[in-house]
Amino acid sequence: MATTYSAIGAPPDPRRWLILGTVGLAQLMVVLDATIVNIALPSAQRALGFTTADRQWVVTAYALAFGSLLLFGGRLGDLIGRKVTFLAGALGFAAASAAGGAAASFGVLVTARAAQGAFGALLAPAALSILSTTFSDPKERGKAFGVYGAIVGAGGAIGLVLGGILTEYLSWRWCLYVNLIFAGLAATGAVLLLRPQRVRTRTRLDLPGVALVSASMFCLVYGLSNAATHNWHTPSTYGFLVAGVALLAAFALWQSRAASPLLPPRVVLDRNRGGACLAVLIASAGMFGIFLFLVYYLQQTLGYSPVVSGVAFLPMIAMVVVAANLANVVLLPRLGPKPLVTAGMLLAAAGLVWLTRIGVHSGYATAVLGPLMTAGLGLGFTIAPSMNTGTFGVAPQDAGVASATLNTGQQVGGSIGTSLLNTIFASTVARYLTSHLSPATLVHGHPAPSLTEMSLIHGYTTGFWVAAALFGAGAVTCGALFRSGPLRASGDAVATPARAAAEPAATARTP
């Protein structure tokens, strides 16, 4: 039986904008933590003495736990209450961050990062589902999701800025300690603003579904992460990927037969919601083409410090914020997601193609600024409307798992982008060096610095071309999936109009 809420028909919560601030802080913490630690890794490696080969696990441990448990965390919020899971996620994330910041060994740091990912899997779906069920008025919903979409789209770049500042002026440990501030504010807001409400349900947790989807996501994320540091032909890469696909197929089959499925098929079979999940996955994959290569280009080729390279992304952040709010507040209610996401992906692709003009001696203003702003505009038009569309019309009892599905797309997309683009970059650089080696390009038996620089530029530009192709393919595919016209509630997966109008006020106060 579906979860029922006793406050159906109540007016909107007058504190809903403060609730937006609370969930926005939580989401910002989760998103920026995927990149903020990257800036701190060299310093952490020197302090704790772990090898370069082991360094990947500081990032991978977070991604594995987060991606594996997202659907479980989303459904748990639907069953036991979103305030409970939000608070548990925020406080657990803070505790894990404190442990990681104080880590005296590599093992403790990796364990803390895995714990961060696990608690983030509780926190992220709860935050998005609270937002989705709090705002029902189209104009208010557009503003709320404009802010939220800007956080999702710009959070990774904000992590680079903040990580550079903290690492350079304080310590790499503050890249973890800073989460205590975010989590403390979010938890305080949740305690004060999200009023508990009676939740009655006789739905059981789909334990076989939890096991299947968690195992499949673990195998997929691990396989993709392994490809980023080894290659696609390694058994530990393709073996885990094959196992992940097989387990995902088994999960889909089980969901069509389970009495109380973890991910009800009605949630993802809607064309708009399916298109939104795919758009978030592709945008997250392509976005790493910007972050992954441009950070290295700015620091290794142009010689920027961590702080300056982080600040270089500020114009992109500004464009994401502007585009996200313009898309959700003004354009989405009139046009629907189809033209916005299509145009957004084409703009992002154009920005990446523009970035292929970089060279060894290029200037930031002439070769980087314009492409960054264009890509930021495209990401804002893509991610924010997709987040809104992916949770639009979902019944209250499915809001958590629908939110988790979007977050899963974001996480898996980031893993795909990192592994695919990193592998292409490494192989491209190696081929370029091999094909250009000659007595004239060798210095003491090693490639000359000028050849090494050119090979890196060739690797970066190839990565940008591939990322642009991902966005181009996404524009075509998502454009075909989305329905034309403004969003309209329809199908079995959505609430009735009367219920849809009433449910936000109730669920804004749910536990």
N, C-alpha and C positions, 0 to 999 in steps of 0.2 A: 504494500500500500504506500502511496506517496506520502511524503512528509506534509503535515498540515501546520498552519500558522494561525494562531488565534487572533491576530490583529489585522486580518484581511479587511480592507475597506478603510483603514486608518489613513489620515493625511500624511503627506511626505514629512519625514523627520526634519525639523527646522535646523538641525545641526549637520545636514548632509554635506555641506561644503567643508566643514571641519573633518568629517569622515573621509572625504576625498583627500585632504591633506595627510591624514593618517595612513591610508592605504598607499598613497603616492610615495611617502617616505619609505615604507616597507618595500615596495617594488623597486625603488631606486637602489636600495641597499642590495637587493638580490641581483639586479642587473649589473651594477657597477662592479660587484665582487667577481664577476667573470673576467674582468680585464685589469682591475686595480692591482691584483697580485702579480700580473705579468711584469709590470714596471719594477716591482720589488724583488723579483726573482734573483737577479745577479747579486744584490746585496745579501739576500737571505742565503744564497749558496756560499758566499764567502764566510758568512757568520757561522753557519752550521756545518760546513765542510762536506756537503753532498756533491755527487758527480753531476756532470752535464747530462748524462744518460738518465739519471734519476730525477732530474729537474721537472720533466714532463708530468710526473705524478702529483706534483703540487697543484697543477691545473686539472689533470685528468680525474683525480679523486673527487673533486667538487662536481665535475660534469657527470661522472658515473652515478653518484648517489642522487644528484638532483634529477637527472633524466630518468633514472630507473623508478623513482618513487612518486613522480608527479601525479599520475592518474590515481594512485592509491591515496595520496594526500588530498586530491580534489574530492574524491568520493567520501573520504572520511569526514571532510567538512560538511558535506551534504547530510551525513547520517548523524553526527554527534553535535554539530553546530559550528558555525564559522567563527564565532568569537573565541571559542575554545581552541580551535586549530590555529587561528591567527595569533593568539597569545602564546600558545605553545611553540609555534614556529619562531616568533620574534625573540622570546626569551631563550630558547634553545640555540638560535643563531648567535645571540650575544654571548652565551656561555662558550660555544665552540670557537668564536672569534677571539675571546679572551685567552682560551687555551692555546690557540695557534699563535697569537702574539707573544705569549710567554714561552713558546716552545724552545727547549734546549737541545732538541735532537730532530733529525729529519723525520723519524717515525712519528713523533708527536705532532709535527706540523702536518703531515699527510693525513693522519687520523682526524685532526681537527678540521681539515678541509673537507673530508668526507662527511663529518658531522654537520658542517655548515650546509652542504648540499642536501642532506637528509631533512634538516629543519627548514631549509628553503623550499623544499617540495611540499611542506605543509603550508608555508606562509604565502607563496606566490598565488596558488589557485584560490585560497581564501580571500586574498586581497582583491583579485579581479572579480570574484563572484559577489563579494560585498558591494563593490562598485556597480556591477551590472544590475543588481537587484535594488539598489538604493535610488537610482535615477530612472524615472519613467518618462517625464516630459521630454519630448524630442530635442528642444533647444537646450535644456539643462543636461541631458544625456550627451549631446554633442560637445558641450563645453567640458564636461567631466572626462569624456574619452579623448578629447583633444589634449588635455593635460596628461592623462595616463599614457596615451600613445607617444607623446613627446618624451616622456620618461623612458619608455621602452626603447624608442629609437635612438635617443641621445645618451642613455645610461652608460653604454660601453665607452663612448668618447669621454664622458664625465669621469669615468673610472681612470682613464689614461691621464687626464689633467690632475685629478686629485692624487693619484698614485705618484706622479712625478713630483708634486709639491711635497707630499709627506715623506717620500724617500730621500729627497735632496736636503730638506731642511730639518727633518726630525729623525726618523728611522724607518726601515722597512717594516718593523713591527707595528707601526701606526697604521699601515695599510689594512691591518686586521683590527687593531684597537678602535679605529674610527667607527666600526660597526656598532660598538657599544652605545654611541651617541644616537645613531639612526634607530637602532632597536629599542633603546630606552624611550625615545620620543614616540615611536609607533606603539609600543606596549602601553604607555601612559594614555595615549589617545584612545586606544581600544578599550581600556578599562573605563574611561570617562564617557565615551560616546556610544559604544555598542552595547545597548541594554539587553540583557538576557531575555529570552522569550521561550515559552514552553514549546518544545519540539516533540511531536509524537510520531513514531515510525515503527513499523513492523518489518521493514526491509532488512534483510541480512546482508552483511558484507560478502561480496563475491570473492572468496578466498582463492579458488582456482584461477579466476581471472586476474587477481592481484599477482599471483605467482607467475603466470604466463607473461603478462605484460611487463612486469618488473624484470624478469629474466631476459625478455626480448630486448628491452631498452638497454639493459646492461651490456648485452652482447653487441648490439649495434654501436653504442657509444664507445665501448672498449675497442672494437674492431676499427672504427673510424679514427680514434685517437692513436691507435697503434700504427695505422697507415701514415699518420702525420710524422712519426719519428722513425719508421722503418720503411716499408714499401708495401704495395698491394699484393705482392707475390709471397709474402711471408705467411706461413700457416696460421700464425697467431692473428693475422689480419683477416684473411678470407675465411678461415674456419669460424671465427666469431661472427663475421657478417652473415655467413650462410646459416649458422645456428639462430642468429637474431631474426632473420627473415622467416625461417621455419616456425619459430616460436610465435612470431607476430601473426602468421597465418593461422596457427592453432588458436591463438587468442581470438581472432576475428570469428573463426568457426564456433568457438565456445560462446561468444557473446550472442550469437544468433539463436542459441539453444538454452542459455542459462535462464533460470526463473527470475533472478534479480541481477542482471548483468552489471558489471563494473562500469562499462561504457555502453549505454543503450544505443543500439544502431540508429534510433531516431535522431540522436544528437548530431551525428556526423554525416548522415545521408542527405540532409538538406543541402542543396546546391550552393547557397550563399555561405553556409557555415563551412562546407568542405572547401570552397574557394578561399575563404578567410584563413583556414588552417594552412593550406598550401602556400598562400601568399606570405604568411609569417615565416614559414619554413624557408622559402626561397630567399626572402629578404634577409633573413638572418645569415644564411649561407653566403650570399653575395656581399653582405656588409663586412664580413671578415676579409674580403678582398681589399677593402679600404684600410681597415685597422691593421691587419697582419703585415702588409707590405709597406704601407706609408710610414708607420712608426719606425721600421728598420731603415727606410730610405732617409727619413729626416735625421735620424741619429747616426747611422753608419756612413752615409754618403755626404749629407750636408753638414754633419757635425753638430747637430743640435743637442742640447742637454735634455734630460728627461722632462724638466719643467717646461722648457721652450717647446719641445715637441708636443707635449700635452696641450699647451696653450694654442698651438697651431690648429687644433681641432675646434676651437671655440666658434669660429664662423659656421662650421657645419652644425654644431649644436643649436646655434641661433636659428638656422634655416629649418632644422627639424621641428623646433618649437613653433615657429611661425606657420609652417605648412601643416603640421598636425592639427592646430587649432582652426586654421582656415578650412581644411578639409572636413573636419567633423562638425564644426559649428555652422558654416555657411553652405558648403557644397554637398555633403552627404545627404542631408534631408531633401535636397532638390534633385540630385542626380543619381543617388545610390552609389554603391561601391564599384560597379563595373568600370566606368570611365576614370575614376580616381585612381584605383589600383593599377590599371593599365598605364595611365599616364605617369604615375609615380615610378613604376618599374622602368619605363622607357627613359625617364629623366635620370634615374640612377645609372642605367646603362650608359647614357650619354656622358655622365660625369666620369665614369670609369674609362671610357674610350678617350676622353680628353686627357686623363691622367697618363695615358700611354706616351705622351709627348715629353715626359720628364727625361732629363739627362744628368750626366755627372756634375755639371756646373749650373744646373737650372736654379732659378730664384723662386722663392716661395710665392711672391706676389704674381709672377708671370706664369708659373707652371702648376701650382698647387691650389691656390686660393679659389679660383674660379671653379675648377672641378669639384672641390670639396663642397662648395655652396650648392652646386647643381645636384650632387649626390644627396646632400642633406635635404634639399627640397623634395627629391624623389622618395627618400625614406619616410619623410613625414606624410606624404600623400599615400604611401603604401601601408605602413604599419598601423597608424592610428585608426583609419577607417576599417581595417581588417579586424582589429581588436574589438571595435564596436559591433561590427557585423557578426563576428564569431560568437558573441554572447547575446545577440538580439533575439528576443522571442523565446528564449529557453525557459522552460518551466522551472519554478523555484527549486524543486528537488533535484534538478540536473545542472544547476548553475555552477556548482563546484567542479564537476567532472568536465563540463564544457570549457570552463576556464583553464583547467589542467591540460586539456587537449591543445589549446593554443600555446600554453607554456611549453608543452612537450615539443610542438613544432618548432618553437624558437630554439630550444636547447639542442634538438637533433639537427636542426638546420645549421646552428653554429658549429657543431661537431663535423658535419659534412663539409662545410666551407673551409674549416681549418685544415682537415686532413687532405681534402682534394687539392686545394690551392697550394698547400705547403709541399705536397708531393710533386705537383707540376712544377713549382718553383725550383725545387732541389734538382729534379731531373733536367730541367731546362738550363740551369746554370752549369751543371756537369757537362752537358752536351756542347754548350757554347765554349767552355774552356778547352775541351778535347779537340774540337774542330779548329780552334785558333792557336793551338800550341805550335811553336816553331822556335828555332834558335834565337830569333829576334825578339820573341815574347817571353823568354825565360831569363830569370835573374837568379844566379846561384842555384839553378836546378828547380826553381819554383816559378809559377806564373808571375809576371810583372804586376805591380800594383794597378797599373792602368788597365791591364787585361781583366784583373779580378773585378775592378769597378764596373767595367763594361758588361761583364758576365752577370753581375748582380742587377744592373739596370735592365738587361735583357730578361732576367728572371722576373723582376717586378712587373715589367710591361706585359709579359706573357700572362702573369697572374691577373692583371687588370682586364686583359682581353677575355679571359675565361670567365671572370666574375661578371663582366658585361654581357657575355653570352647567356649566363644563368638568368640575369634580369630580363634579357630579351625573350628567352623561352618562357619565363614566368609571366611576362606581359601577355603573350599569346594564350598560354594555358589558363591562367586565371581569368583573362578576359572572356574566354569561352565558357568557363564554369559559372561565373556570377550572372545572376538574372539582371535584366535591364530594368531601369527605373528605381525609384526610392524603395527603401526597405519596407516590407509588409509582413506581418506575422501570418504564417500559414503552415499547414501540415500538422502532424501529430506531435511533433516535438515542441510545439509552442503552446503557451497558455492561451486561454480564451481572452478576448479583448477586455472583458470586465475584470478578469483575474489579473491580466497583465498590467492593467492600470492600477490595481490595488496592491499587488505583491511587493513593489519596492519599499513601501513604507513599513511593511511587516518585516521583510527580511533585512532591512537596514538595521533592525534591532535584534536580529536573531543571534544566538550564541555562536 
